[in-house]
């Protein structure tokens, strides 16, 4: 059985591009090893992430995320059973990179630029709505 979790949290400090790129590389390795795919969006001191994969893997990753000292106020927003994956791999979207940098960072998603289209079958889900809501809001850091 595949499951999907969408959560939101608040960063404990401002992340620089180098730290985010390092986080992206480490997360891609761990998630690939566990069969987890999804999308992490980092914006204005907040994280929103969709994780999907086998239930035990997703639950393991989410438990580790809840213990991660780089953020707090971790809130699960949606957990649902899914028939198939909606993301082929695992990627991250964050502000701060210009278009020339995008091509050089493996796993970087253009989601925040508004140029990433979801598949029609996913686009009508509550998870897609939450990700777009997060992208389109000017969230204020706490």
C-alpha positions as CSV (number, residue, x, y, z in Angstrom):
1,X,0.0,0.0,0.0
2,X,1.2,3.5,-0.9
3,X,0.5,6.5,1.3
4,X,1.0,10.2,1.0
5,X,1.6,12.7,3.8
6,X,1.7,16.5,3.5
7,X,3.1,18.4,6.4
8,X,4.1,22.0,7.3
9,X,6.7,23.2,9.7
10,X,8.7,26.3,10.7
11,X,12.5,26.6,10.3
12,X,14.6,27.3,13.5
13,X,16.9,29.5,11.5
14,X,17.3,31.1,8.0
15,X,18.7,28.5,5.6
16,X,21.3,29.7,3.1
17,X,21.6,28.2,-0.4
18,X,24.5,26.1,0.5
19,X,22.7,24.5,3.5
20,X,19.6,23.9,1.4
21,X,21.6,22.3,-1.4
22,X,23.3,20.0,1.2
23,X,19.9,19.2,2.7
24,X,18.6,18.3,-0.8
25,X,21.5,16.0,-1.6
26,X,21.2,14.1,1.7
27,X,17.4,13.8,1.6
28,X,17.5,12.5,-2.0
29,X,19.9,9.7,-1.0
30,X,17.9,8.7,2.1
31,X,14.6,8.9,0.4
32,X,15.7,6.9,-2.6
33,X,17.1,4.2,-0.4
34,X,13.7,3.9,1.4
35,X,11.6,4.2,-1.7
36,X,10.1,7.6,-0.8
37,X,9.3,10.2,-3.4
38,X,7.8,13.7,-3.1
39,X,8.4,17.4,-3.1
40,X,9.8,19.7,-0.4
41,X,9.0,23.4,-0.7
42,X,11.1,25.9,1.4
43,X,9.8,29.4,1.6
44,X,10.1,32.4,4.0
45,X,11.3,30.2,6.9
46,X,8.6,27.5,6.4
47,X,8.7,24.0,5.0
48,X,5.9,22.2,3.3
49,X,6.5,18.7,2.1
50,X,4.6,15.9,0.4
51,X,6.1,12.4,1.0
52,X,4.8,9.3,-0.7
53,X,5.7,5.7,-0.8
54,X,5.2,2.5,1.2
55,X,3.5,3.3,4.5
56,X,6.4,2.0,6.7
57,X,8.9,4.2,4.7
58,X,6.8,7.3,4.8
59,X,6.0,6.9,8.5
60,X,9.7,6.3,9.2
61,X,10.7,9.5,7.3
62,X,7.9,11.6,9.0
63,X,9.0,10.4,12.5
64,X,12.6,11.4,11.7
65,X,11.3,14.8,10.4
66,X,9.4,15.4,13.6
67,X,12.6,14.9,15.6
68,X,14.8,17.0,13.2
69,X,16.1,20.0,15.2
70,X,16.2,22.3,12.0
71,X,12.5,23.0,12.4
72,X,9.6,23.0,14.8
73,X,5.8,23.1,14.9
74,X,5.6,20.1,12.5
75,X,2.0,19.6,11.6
76,X,0.6,16.8,9.5
77,X,-2.0,18.3,7.2
78,X,-3.0,15.3,5.1
79,X,-2.4,11.6,5.2
80,X,-4.1,9.5,2.5
81,X,-3.8,6.1,0.7
82,X,-2.8,6.5,-2.9
83,X,-3.0,4.1,-5.8
84,X,0.2,5.3,-7.6
85,X,3.0,7.8,-7.1
86,X,2.5,11.4,-8.2
87,X,6.2,12.3,-8.1
88,X,8.8,10.2,-9.9
89,X,11.6,11.1,-7.6
90,X,12.2,13.5,-4.7
91,X,12.9,17.2,-5.3
92,X,13.0,20.5,-3.5
93,X,11.8,23.9,-4.4
94,X,13.2,27.0,-2.7
95,X,13.6,30.7,-3.4
96,X,16.9,32.3,-4.0
97,X,18.2,30.5,-7.1
98,X,18.2,32.2,-10.4
99,X,17.3,30.3,-13.6
100,X,20.9,29.6,-14.5
101,X,21.5,27.9,-11.2
102,X,18.4,25.6,-11.5
103,X,20.0,23.4,-14.2
104,X,23.0,22.7,-12.1
105,X,21.3,21.5,-8.9
106,X,20.0,17.9,-9.2
107,X,16.6,17.5,-7.7
108,X,15.8,21.2,-7.7
109,X,12.1,21.8,-8.6
110,X,10.9,24.9,-10.4
111,X,7.6,24.6,-8.4
112,X,7.9,28.1,-6.8
113,X,8.4,29.8,-10.1
114,X,5.0,28.5,-11.2
115,X,6.4,26.6,-14.2
116,X,5.7,23.1,-12.8
117,X,2.4,21.6,-13.9
118,X,1.0,18.7,-11.9
119,X,-0.6,15.8,-13.7
120,X,-4.4,16.3,-14.2
121,X,-5.1,13.4,-11.9
122,X,-3.1,14.9,-9.1
123,X,-4.0,18.6,-9.8
124,X,-7.5,18.1,-8.4
125,X,-6.4,16.7,-5.1
126,X,-6.3,18.4,-1.7
127,X,-2.5,17.8,-1.6
128,X,-2.0,19.7,-4.8
129,X,-4.3,22.5,-3.5
130,X,-2.2,22.8,-0.3
131,X,1.1,22.9,-2.2
132,X,-0.2,25.6,-4.5
133,X,-1.7,27.5,-1.6
134,X,1.8,27.5,0.1
135,X,3.4,28.6,-3.2
136,X,1.0,31.5,-3.8
137,X,1.1,33.0,-0.3
138,X,3.5,35.6,1.2
139,X,4.1,33.8,4.4
140,X,5.7,35.8,7.2
141,X,8.5,34.3,9.3
142,X,7.8,33.9,13.0
